[in-house]
């Protein structure tokens, strides 16, 4: 049975990068680890460029700075769950709140 194209549209969420150093190696690693826990295909869109969220080098190549607005896209049975997890990850500064406090202190 072929699914209607309406069912193939990716789920999306908008997130802002609030981490002071933008998305560098450690945040990229956290994104990849999060995405790999799910079956859905996930992409990160910054401006007109898009990267596979399971590929650290592709994420790094986007060059995402602090304050950037990103679109997260997911296709698959657990797309809502992976996007929820990623939104939490961004909200928690990729699990690096202690480092952020140190930088601000």
C-alpha positions as CSV (number, residue, x, y, z in Angstrom):
1,X,0.0,0.0,0.0
2,X,1.5,3.3,-1.1
3,X,1.0,6.2,1.4
4,X,-0.5,9.4,0.3
5,X,2.0,12.2,-0.1
6,X,0.3,14.1,2.8
7,X,1.7,11.3,5.1
8,X,5.2,11.8,3.8
9,X,5.6,15.4,4.8
10,X,8.2,15.7,7.6
11,X,7.2,16.9,11.0
12,X,8.9,20.2,11.9
13,X,9.9,22.2,14.9
14,X,11.6,25.6,15.2
15,X,14.4,26.1,17.7
16,X,16.7,28.9,18.7
17,X,20.4,28.3,19.5
18,X,20.9,29.9,22.9
19,X,24.2,28.2,23.8
20,X,26.8,31.0,23.8
21,X,29.3,29.2,21.5
22,X,26.7,28.2,18.9
23,X,26.8,24.6,17.6
24,X,30.3,23.4,17.7
25,X,31.7,19.8,18.3
26,X,30.1,19.0,21.7
27,X,26.6,20.3,20.8
28,X,26.8,18.5,17.4
29,X,27.8,15.3,19.2
30,X,24.8,15.7,21.6
31,X,22.5,16.1,18.6
32,X,23.8,13.0,16.8
33,X,23.6,10.9,20.0
34,X,20.0,12.0,20.5
35,X,18.9,11.4,16.9
36,X,20.5,7.9,16.8
37,X,18.2,6.7,19.6
38,X,15.3,6.9,17.2
39,X,14.4,5.4,13.9
40,X,13.2,8.5,12.1
41,X,15.3,10.4,9.6
42,X,16.1,13.8,10.9
43,X,17.5,17.0,9.3
44,X,18.6,20.4,10.6
45,X,17.9,23.4,8.4
46,X,19.8,26.6,8.8
47,X,18.8,29.2,6.2
48,X,18.8,27.5,2.9
49,X,21.1,24.7,3.9
50,X,20.2,21.4,5.4
51,X,22.2,18.7,7.2
52,X,21.6,15.1,8.1
53,X,21.2,15.3,11.9
54,X,22.9,11.9,12.4
55,X,26.1,13.2,10.7
56,X,28.3,15.3,12.9
57,X,30.4,16.7,10.1
58,X,27.3,17.8,8.2
59,X,26.0,19.6,11.3
60,X,29.3,21.3,11.9
61,X,29.5,22.4,8.2
62,X,26.3,24.5,8.7
63,X,28.3,26.9,10.9
64,X,25.4,27.7,13.2
65,X,26.1,30.6,15.6
66,X,24.5,31.7,18.8
67,X,21.1,33.2,18.2
68,X,20.4,31.3,15.0
69,X,16.9,30.0,14.3
70,X,16.8,26.4,13.0
71,X,14.2,24.2,11.6
72,X,14.3,20.5,12.7
73,X,12.6,18.1,10.3
74,X,11.8,14.4,11.0
75,X,10.2,11.6,8.9
76,X,9.3,8.3,10.4
77,X,7.0,6.6,13.0
78,X,8.8,8.2,16.0
79,X,9.2,11.7,14.4
80,X,7.2,13.5,17.1
81,X,9.3,11.8,19.8
82,X,12.7,12.6,18.2
83,X,11.6,16.2,17.7
84,X,10.4,16.5,21.3
85,X,13.8,15.1,22.5
86,X,15.7,17.6,20.3
87,X,13.7,20.5,21.5
88,X,14.5,19.6,25.1
89,X,18.2,19.2,24.2
90,X,18.3,22.7,22.6
91,X,16.4,24.2,25.6
92,X,18.9,22.6,28.0
93,X,21.9,23.9,26.0
94,X,22.9,20.4,24.9
95,X,23.4,19.3,28.6
96,X,26.1,21.9,29.1
97,X,24.6,24.3,31.6
98,X,27.6,24.0,33.9
99,X,29.9,25.1,31.2
100,X,27.6,28.0,30.3
101,X,27.5,29.1,33.9
102,X,31.3,29.0,34.1
103,X,31.6,31.1,30.9
104,X,29.1,33.7,32.3
105,X,30.6,33.8,35.8
